[in-house]
Amino acid sequence: MLTFKDKTVEDALLCPICKSRVEIIYENSGRLQCKGPKTHSYDFASGGYVNLGAPVQSGGGDSKQAVRARSDFLNTGLYEPIARKLKKLLAEYLTPNALVVDAGCGEGYYSELIAEEDGYALAGFDLSKFATDAAAKRAKAKGRANAFFGVASVFSLPLADSSADAVVNIFAPCAENEYSRVLKDGGLLFVVAAGPEHLLGLKKSIYTKIHRNEARADMPVQMKLIHNERLTYNINVEGNESIKNLFAMTPYYWKTSQNDVQKLEALERLETEIDINFEVYQKI
Ligand SMILES: C[S@@+](CC[C@H](N)C(=O)[O-])C[C@H]1O[C@@H](n2cnc3c(N)ncnc32)[C@H](O)[C@@H]1O
């Protein structure tokens, strides 16, 4: 039985194949059916997500293991101040009935918290079916009927032009042109990204030579920056499993030699910096 039921999201969705509008059929576990001549149909999986990745884009994104590590770490609550700050910013800029797109939503920790505000309609997309499945299950467990989750690339969102009030982009690839296409005129893009000192303590426990994070290359260049804020605090990560989960969430996971990874094995407690940039851009 599908928990999701939200007309604002339904009206914004497009068939990824023929770009026609869609309707949601609530029979059995539910399906999304396009209104084009070929009536393409997409079944909701039992967890409540639907695969809207065009065939060439299917596959990719975070693995099952990476999704579980992220989920377990986020459930410790150590990143909750980031979620709270984001929600405060959303409340400052959006009206309660806004359509918010979570682009690269991962396992849905932030999406579920955004959907918690009565009124926002939430559409989360991720390239990873494991992440999208986890996100839908997380929202379903909380009974969020206003939260929709689909497998799709942020570079090709199954959404109509000028349909969204806001896009949130949290530690995920930033596809400015695509976000601009789906945003209404004056619509807002909220980018949450690692600041220079983010996870410095984690890096110190692995590497001998430490580099601060550099500015990302994919930040928006055409939209107008209207708000820029930094959140910094320290966390104590307790237990080796949590430390390894945090490490698995970072880009270093893929770049670190086995010798350096070994250094984490004996670690039971880690103190590290959290340094996050919150930027709000407006479509002009
Ligand atoms: C670092 S995780 C962040 C997830 C989530 N926003 C969070 O902060 O918990 C990055 C996510 O982007 C997804 N991703 C990577 N490339 C993508 C793309 N082209 N389109 C959609 N999602 C993508 C990955 O599968 C992963 O779930």
The ligand as a Tripos MOL2 file, in Angstrom:
@<TRIPOS>MOLECULE
LIG
   27    29     1     0     0
SMALL
NO_CHARGES

@<TRIPOS>ATOM
      1 C1         27.4060   12.1000   -0.4330 C.3       1 LIG1
      2 S1         25.8600   11.3860   -0.8060 S.3       1 LIG1
      3 C2         24.7300   12.5600   -0.0680 C.3       1 LIG1
      4 C3         23.3410   12.0040    0.1260 C.3       1 LIG1
      5 C4         22.3830   12.9180    0.9130 C.3       1 LIG1
      6 N1         22.1190   14.1410    0.2490 N.3       1 LIG1
      7 C5         22.9230   13.1480    2.3020 C.2       1 LIG1
      8 O1         23.5430   14.1900    2.5170 O.co2     1 LIG1
      9 O2         22.7150   12.2920    3.1610 O.co2     1 LIG1
     10 C6         25.7300   11.7190   -2.5080 C.3       1 LIG1
     11 C7         24.5240   11.0850   -3.1560 C.3       1 LIG1
     12 O3         24.4550   11.5260   -4.5020 O.3       1 LIG1
     13 C8         24.0640   10.4210   -5.2960 C.3       1 LIG1
     14 N2         24.4530   10.7280   -6.6840 N.ar      1 LIG1
     15 C9         25.6890   10.6960   -7.2320 C.ar      1 LIG1
     16 N3         25.6270   11.0810   -8.5280 N.ar      1 LIG1
     17 C10        24.3120   11.3520   -8.7780 C.ar      1 LIG1
     18 C11        23.6100   11.7940   -9.9360 C.ar      1 LIG1
     19 N4         24.2240   12.0490  -11.0970 N.pl3     1 LIG1
     20 N5         22.2700   11.9350   -9.8390 N.ar      1 LIG1
     21 C12        21.6170   11.6580   -8.6790 C.ar      1 LIG1
     22 N6         22.2380   11.2710   -7.5570 N.ar      1 LIG1
     23 C13        23.5740   11.1120   -7.6130 C.ar      1 LIG1
     24 C14        24.7150    9.2210   -4.6630 C.3       1 LIG1
     25 O4         24.0680    8.0090   -5.0120 O.3       1 LIG1
     26 C15        24.5750    9.5680   -3.1830 C.3       1 LIG1
     27 O5         23.3950    9.0510   -2.6310 O.3       1 LIG1
@<TRIPOS>BOND
     1     1     2 1
     2     2     3 1
     3     2    10 1
     4     3     4 1
     5     4     5 1
     6     5     6 1
     7     5     7 1
     8     7     8 2
     9     7     9 1
    10    10    11 1
    11    11    12 1
    12    11    26 1
    13    12    13 1
    14    13    14 1
    15    13    24 1
    16    14    15 ar
    17    14    23 ar
    18    15    16 ar
    19    16    17 ar
    20    17    18 ar
    21    17    23 ar
    22    18    19 1
    23    18    20 ar
    24    20    21 ar
    25    21    22 ar
    26    22    23 ar
    27    24    25 1
    28    24    26 1
    29    26    27 1
@<TRIPOS>SUBSTRUCTURE
     1 LIG1         1 GROUP 0 **** ****
